[in-house]
Amino acid sequence: MHGKAEVAKLGNVKPNPCLSSRSFEPAALILDSAALRGVETLHALTKPALMERAGSAAAVLAARLAGAAGGRVLVLAGPGNNGGDGFVLARELLQRGYVVTLASVAQTGRYPADAALARQRWLDAGGRIETVLPDGDWALAVDALFGIGLSRPVEGIWADWIGRFNTLACPRLALDVPSGLNGDTGSLTGPCVNATHTATFIALKPGLLTLDGPDHVGELSLFDLDVAPTEAAGQVLTPVCFAGHLRPRKHNVHKGSFGSAGVVGGAAGMQGAALLAARAALYLGPGKIFLGMLAEGPGVDLLHPEIMWRSAQETLRLADALAIGPGLGQATEAVSALHAALDLGGPVLFDADALNLLAKEPALMERLAARGAPSVLTPHPAEAARLMGSRVADVQADRVASALALARRTRAVVVLKGCGSIVAAPDGRWFINVTGHGGMASGGMGDVLSGIIVALLAQKWGALEATLCGVYLHGAAAQLLAGEACGPAGLTASEIPPAVRRLFNSLVG
């Protein structure tokens, strides 16, 4: 029996079912192509062969998508092991009574041994290989062209076939990764299959979950083939990753029991950013919220008078955990506040202009790395590029590697924001978040994330756990709201905190 787990429906905006129960499933492991090759080599002699297991497992999903036996199924098979998976799937469906058309222009003598055997078994079962892509109405189309090893653009007839595949109105199932997608990075190498469903094997691949991956995989299912690894540096971010900190509140407590969160920022014209962060922190339950605005203001938030307005200097002194950067600007007073924040003995989250100021001064980066207290950085790709002295394209070319490099350099927990946000720890662990949707691409969302995380830091959560929880809930709240017709289009940052509060309390139980 093949161990199947449907991991995520990427791109949908329904509430995540994980949020309704404290019985959290283990976080799915993520392996890059090099690590996967190691697993495959370790199990190369097991019977049945991994290719047979993969094709058979995917055939179960394919049959469900194609509907009743007798339906017409199109399989595109490429020249490597991914094509071999396609031959196995095609044979299985043929034996189940489906009318299967398999198309391939791969040279016979170029197949790896297992794929060549799968091809021959397909022919022995009565199957044929078409070299011209036929027209027709299909119950299902299957992409088995190129797998995880693809690192160059798809060209020629293969590119033409991908283009035609994407126009088919039936369900489109990709095996392992959609052809044209880099399984390690999520970048596109040229034309790429736009699948409605993807069946991936052994473990998840980073590229399925970040950058362009979520726009191409559709509904993602993982088949572990009974050889799933037990350890990996990468994991999908789920509540199990921070479950140890989800404790119900005792009755005999006071506001001092939950710490003081501080936000420093809000230069002239950007006060809203700091206010959004402070309000977000309020909804996660610290005992006190201090807001250190750099610009003059009314001195009170009439919507949430619980937030205590102070000077930046007072906020730096009073807060148990600090978020600096939302609306900070880069004027002299902003630089002074950043210097003071680097000297604090408690946890500090650096965001927005705090990151830009750090990037300008190598000495400040050295001070950041030398801090004896926890640090969290929350850059978007452009801010990460400035911190690393590189280009945005370089950061995005391998988001996991970029986040890990920045975490090691700064000795901080790093959130590389974007589609499939990466959370990286200095010790080499990393996580990919799969909650959220495109409606979060609007002003103020990053400020809200900073407020959520600093609220948990103030309550003595570890830096990694606070960041993981904050990132997860931030996206899950957006999903929840979209499921209630509040988004994705038109979702605002200020709508997120109340939904985060609901989800957080449902997790705590």
N, C-alpha and C positions, 0 to 999 in steps of 0.2 A: 504494500500500500504506500502510495506516495504522500509525503507530508505536505499538504497544501495549506497555505495561509493567504487569504486576501488581505494585503497590507494596507492599501489606501486607494481611494477613488480620487485620483489627482484631478483637480479642475472642477470638482463639484463643490457645492457650497452648503451642503447639509451639515447639521451638527455632527460632530464626531461621536460615534457610539461609545468610545472609551470614556467619555465624560459622565456617563450615567452610572458608573459602578466603581467601587474601590478595588475590585478584583482585576487588577491591571495585567494585561498580557505582557510577556517579556518583550523587550524592544528588539525588533528585527535587526540583524547584523548587516553591515554594508562592507563589501569587499571590492577592491579595484581589480583590474584584469590580472596583474601580477600575482596577487594573493589567490585569485580564483584558479589560475593555472597551477598553483601549488596544490590546491585541494584536488583538482582534477588528476594531477599526477599521482597523488597519494592513493586515489581510488581507481586508477587506470585498469587494474586487473580484476576489479570486482565484477560480479555477474548479477543481473544483466548489465551490459555496458551503460555508461552514463547517457550516451546518445539515445539508446533504446528507452531508458527511463524518462528522459526529457521529452522525446516525441510522444510517448504514450501518455504522460501526464498532461501535456498540452492538448492532446487529442480529446481528453475528457472535457476540457473547457471548450474546445472547438465544436464538439458535438452539441454542447449546450447552446452555443451561439448560433449554430446552423439550424437548429430546430430538428424536426422529425427526419428520420432516415429517408433517403431518396432525394434530398436537396443537393443542389449543385455547389461544389466547393472548388475554388481556385487556389492553388498553392504555387508560389514563386520560390524556386530553390536556387540558392547561390552556389559558389564554387568551393566552399569550405565546410567546416563542421556545422555551421548554422543551416546550410543547405541539407546536411545529413539529418538534422533534427526534422527538417521539412519532409524528407523522404519517409521517415518513420511515421510522422503524423499522417501523411497522405495514405500510407499503407493501412494504418489503423482505421482511418475513416472509410476507406474502401471496403474493408472487411466488416464494417458496421452498416454497410448498405448505402453510403453516400456516393454520389456521382462525382468523382474527383478528377479534375484536370490539373496536371502538374506541368509547369513551364520552366525551362531552364536552358541557358546557352553556355553553361559551364563546360569546359573541356574534360572529357571522361578521365583522362590520365592524370589530371591535376588534383583529384580528390584525396584528402587524407584517408588512411586505411579504414577507420570506422565509417566515415561518410561514404566511401566507395562500397562498403558492404551494405549500408542502408540503401544506397541507390540500387544495387543488384537485387536486394530483397523486394524493393518496390516493383521492379520489372518482373521478378519471379511470381509476384502476387497478381500479375495481369495488368499492372499499370503501364502507362506510356509517358514519354517525355516529349512535350511540345516545345518547339524552338521559336514559335511565333505566338505572341500573347493574344489569345482569342478574345473576341467580344462575347457578351452574353449577360444574362441576369444571374446573379450568384446569391446563394444563401449566406455565403461567407467567403472572404478572401484572406489568405494567410501569407505574411511576409516572412520568408526564411532565406533572405538573400545574404545579409552580412551580419555578423555577430559582434562580440565585444572587442575584437581585435582591429576593427576598422579605424584607420587614422588618416586616410587620404580621401579626397572628394570622390564621390561616386560619379562615374562618367559613362558616356556611350549608351549602349542599349540598356544597361542597368538603370541609368538615370531616367531614361525614357519610360521604363517599366514602373519606376517609383512614381513618376508623374501620373501615369494612367491609373495605377493602384489607388492613389489618393482621391481620384474622382469617383470611385465605386460607391454606390449608395448603400451597400450591405455592410454588416459589421466587418471591421478590418483588424485582424489579429496579428501582432508582431511577436516573433519568438526571440526571447532573451532581451534584445533591445531593438527598437525600430531602426531599420537599416538607414544609415546616414547620420545617426546620432553617435557621438563619442561616449561610450559607456563609462569612461572614467571621469569625464569633465562636464558632460551635458552640452557641449558645444556641437554645432552642426558642421559637418565636413563638406557640405554642398546640399544637393537634393536629399530630402529626408522623408521617410514614411510618416504619415500622420495617422496613427493607429487609433482605433476606438478602444482596443484592449491590448495589453501586453502580458505575455506569460514569461516570467523570468525564472532562472534556475539556480539552485544551490543557495545563493544569497542575493541580496539587492546590490545594485551597482550605483555608484555615486551619481552618474550621469542621468539616471532615470528620475532623480529626485530634485535636481537643481538646474539652474540656468534654463536652457531650452527644453530639457527633458520633460517637465510636466506638461508642456504644450503639445507633446507628440506621443506620449505613452497611453493616454486614455485611462481606462480602469486597469490598475496594476495588480497582478496576482503572482505570488511567489510559490514555487514548488521546490522544496528543499531536496528532493530525490533521495531522502534518507542518508545524505552525506553532509548535512549542514555543519559548518564549523561551529565550535563552541566558544571561540574567542575571536574578537576583531577589534581594532582600534575605533572603527566607525559604527555608529548605531543610528537607527531612526529615533528621533526625539518623541518619546511618549511619556505619560505620567509615571511609569515605573522608574524612569531615570531620576526622578526627584521625590519618589513616594515616601522615602524615609523622613522627609521634613513635613509631611502632611499630617499634622496632629491637631485634634480638636482642642479648642481653648478650655482651659480650666476655669472654674467659677471664681476662685479666690485670686484675682489678678487686678492690676490697676494699669493706668496708661503707661507708666514707666516700664511695665513688663514687656512692652512691644516696641520699645525704642523710638528714636526720633529720626525722621528722614528729612534731609535738606536738599533743596534745589537752588543752585546758583546760576544765574543767567539773566535773560530779559533785558538786553540793552535797548536803547531807544529804537522804536519801530519793530522790535521783536519780543515784546513782553508776552505775547500770546504763547510763544513756545515754552517759556518757563512756567507759565500758568497751567498749560496743558499737562506738563510733567508733574507739577505739584498736585493737581486734581487727580491725576491717575494714581499717584502714590496714596492719596487719601482713601481710595476705594479698595486698597489691599491691606489696610488695617494697622499701620504703625500707630503708636500712641500719640505722636505729635508730628506735624508737618511744618517745617520752616521754609519760607520762600525768600531768598535773597535776590531781590531785583537790582540790577545795575542802574536802570533808569528810574526816574521818579514816577510814582504812581499813586493811586488812591489810598494805599496802605491797608486795604481790605478787599477780599474777594467777596462781593455781595452774594454770589451764587453759593460759595462755600466759605463762610466766615470762619470755619474751623481752621483754615490755613492761616498760619501766623506770619505776617510780613515782617521781615527784619532786614537789616543791611546785609550785604554779602559777607562782611567780616563777622557779624554776629552769627550768621547761619553756619559759616565754616567752624565757628567755635562750639555751637550748640548741637549740631547734628551728629548722631551716632554713625550714620552712613550718608554719603553725599553724592548727588548727581550734579556734575558741572558741565555746562556746554549748551543747553537749549537756549537759543537766542543770545548767547554770550557775547558775540561780536569779537573783534580783535583789537580793541582800543587798549590804552595803557591800564585801565582799571581791570579789564578782562585778563591781561597778562599777570597782573598782581594777584588776582584771585586764583589763577591757575598755579602760580608758584606756591601759594599758601595751601592749595589742595594737595599738591604733591608731598607736602610735609606732614599731612594728617596721619594720625596713627590708626585710623579706622578705614573701612572699605570706601572706595571712591569709584564711581562710574564716570567715565570720560566720554562725552558725546559731542557731535557737531563742531562748533568752533574751538572747543577744548582740544579736539583731535587736530584741527588745522593748525593751531598754535604749537602743539607738540611737534608736528611735522616740520615746522619752520626752524626748530632749534634742536640740533643733535644733543646738546647738553640736557635739555629737558627730557628727551627720550631716554637718556642714560639714568636720569633721576627717577623716571617712571619705572624702569626695570629694576632699580635698586630699592624700591619701596619695600618696607617690611610688612605692609598691610595689603589686603586683597585689592586688586584693580580689575575693572571690567571696561573693555572698549567696545563701542557699538558703531563701527564705521559702515557707511555704504561704500560701494566699490570705489568711487572717486576719492573718498577720504582715506580708504585703505591704500590706494595707490600713492597718495601723498606721504603717508606714514612710511611706506616701504621704498620711497624714491623710485617708483616705477610708473607704468602707464595703466590706465583702467583696463585696456585690452589684455595686459599681462595678468592682472588680478583675476579677471573673468575667465581667462584661458584655463585656469585650474583653481577653482574657488576653494577647494579643500586644502590644497597645498599652500595657497596664499594665506588662508586663515591660520593654519598651523605655523607657518613661518612668522607671522606677526605675533602670535601667542608666545612662541619661543623667544622672540627678540625682546618683547616687552614684559615677559613673565606675568602676563595678564590673561584673563579669560576674554576671548574675542568673539563677538557676533559679527560675522560678515553678512550684512543684510542683503536682501534681494530674493528672487524666486528660489525657494529652497534655502533659507538662511542657514549658514554654517555656524555652529558654536564649537570653538576649538579651545582646548585647555593647554597650558604650558607643558604638561606631561605627555602630550601626544594623543590624548583621546579627542575624538571629534564626533559631532552629531549633526544630522540634517533634519530640519523641521519641515513637516509636510502639512501643517495647518495654515490656513489663510487663503487668500485669493487675490486676483488682480485689482479688486476694488480698494485694496490698501495702498495703492499708489496715489496717495494724496497727502497734502501738507499736514504736518503735525503728528503723523503716525509714529515717527521715530521718537518724538518727545514723549508720547504716551508710553512707549516701550521703556524708555529710561525711567519714568516715574514708577512703573510696575516693578522693575528690577530693584530700584533703590528702596522701595517699601519693604521688600523681602530681605534685603541686606540689613536694613535697620532692625529687623526682627531676628537677627543673628543667623540667618541662613548662610550657608557657605556660598562663596562667589559663584562656583560652577552651578550649584543646584538652584540658586536664585535666578541665574541667567537662563538656565534651561526651562524653569517654570515660567518665567516671564515671557520668553519667546514663544513657548507652546501656547500659553493662554492668550497672548496677543493675537495670534492667528486664529485660534479656536473661537475667540469672541467674534471675530469678523465672520467666520463661518456661521455661527449661531445667528447673528443678526441678518445675514443674507438669507438664511432659512426662514426668517420671519419677514421677508420682503424688504428689509432695510439694507439694500445693496444687492449685488456688489457695486453697481454704479451709484454714485452719490453718497456712499458711506463716508461719514466724517470721523475724524480722530476723536472728537469729544463724545461720540456715541460708544466708543470702545470700553471705557472703564466700568460703567455699570454692568455690562455683559461679562467682563472679566471677573467682577465680584461674584456674580451668580455662579460662574463656572468654578471659581476657586473654592467657594463654600460647598459646592456639590462634590468636589474632589476630597475635601477634608472630611466630609461626612458628619 
